[in-house]
Amino acid sequence: MTTVLVTGAGGEIGHSLLEAFRHRGGYTVVAMDVRPLDGHVAAMADVVLQGDISDETFVRALEQYDIDEVYHLAALLSTSAEKNPELAHKVNVNGTMQLLMAARRIALRRDTVVKFLFPSTIAVYGIPTLAQKQSAGTVHEDQFLTPTTMYGVNKVYCEQLGGYMSDHFGQLTEDAGRKTIDFRAVRFPGLISATTVPSGGTSDYAPEMIHAAAKGVPYACFVRPDTQIPFMTMPDGVQALLQLAAAPAEALTRRVYNVGAFAPTAEEIAVRVRQSFPTAEITYAPHPKRQGIVDTWCANVDDSAARTDWGWSPAYSFERAFAEYLIPTIGKVYGGSE
């Protein structure tokens, strides 16, 4: 049995990840969230804990478990982080550092290496102008790392922090040379889930549009019709985390990997939504600040490193995502689609 710790287990990724662990079998799951977990989510875990990842006492208590892999999903997302940057730093940065240190102490106690899976984001990119975004095309992992949001700043710092903890921490300590952390990050595009409602991400205009259409309520999209960023389905996002976790360390050439699937404009999403929900009322009311943030993110990502190193390949294209995952699943939740 592999013992995994999942922080932020009640969120969009956490819920789907716990389902994947249950389906696969062979895992002992320690799930934690700052809020009580819904009953059906809690039922998928062996241990359920409620606490704040930025609370040092709570994080130290996690060290009693013989953790093999950490899936650190707990975070304050982009829109919420902009509204409260001090809290975002406390949760996203301090919480990550405390958890890395806890994982290190677990590894030292057990004389092992703890894998630390970290969901990063395209919010780490900060392309200066819309014209540069349009001319850049696909962006690889080492380009435009000058984010303009607190969330992006937090994430790009934690990527560097994880690499440091894996490859350099302990250079001047008595346990120098002891490898304890194997940090691996997936830089996610916008994630679209058919089973959970969006919760504060700046890329949430895509899932919000779909859920609103399925519920039969009007939706005013907060970005322009020509806005373009990469997306993927939640099942592919979970698959990326699990696939990277399973990859042999010697096959990996970097700590942080882009992953992508499809990159439609907002209007292309709206057109496809109307195909399945002909009565959908979708309009555009760009929010200047949120639009400005999305315009600094890449139009698409170069994920060739993930494809080469660990065989990444998304299961869902744009059309398949709608036809086989989003429309059938969301339609059942809200009472059907045409």
Buried (B, 14 or more C-beta within 10 A) or exposed (E): EBBBBBBBBBBBBBBBBBBBBEEEEEBBBBBBBBEEBEEEBBEBBBBBBEBBBBBBEBBEEBBEBBBBBBBBBBBBBBBBBBEEBEBBBBBBBBBBBBBBBBBBBBBBEEEBBBBBBBBBBBBBBBBEEBEEBEEBEBBEBEBBBBBBBBBBBBBBBBBEBBBBBBEEBBEEEEEEEBEBBBBBBBBBBBBBBBBBEBBBBBBBBBBBBBBBBBBEEEBBBBBBBEBBBBBBBBBBBBBBBBBBBEBEEEEBEBBBBBBBBBBBBBBBBBEBBBBBBEEBEBEBEBBEEBBBBBBBBBBBBBBBBBBEBBEBEBBBEBEBBBBBBBBBEBBEEBEEBE
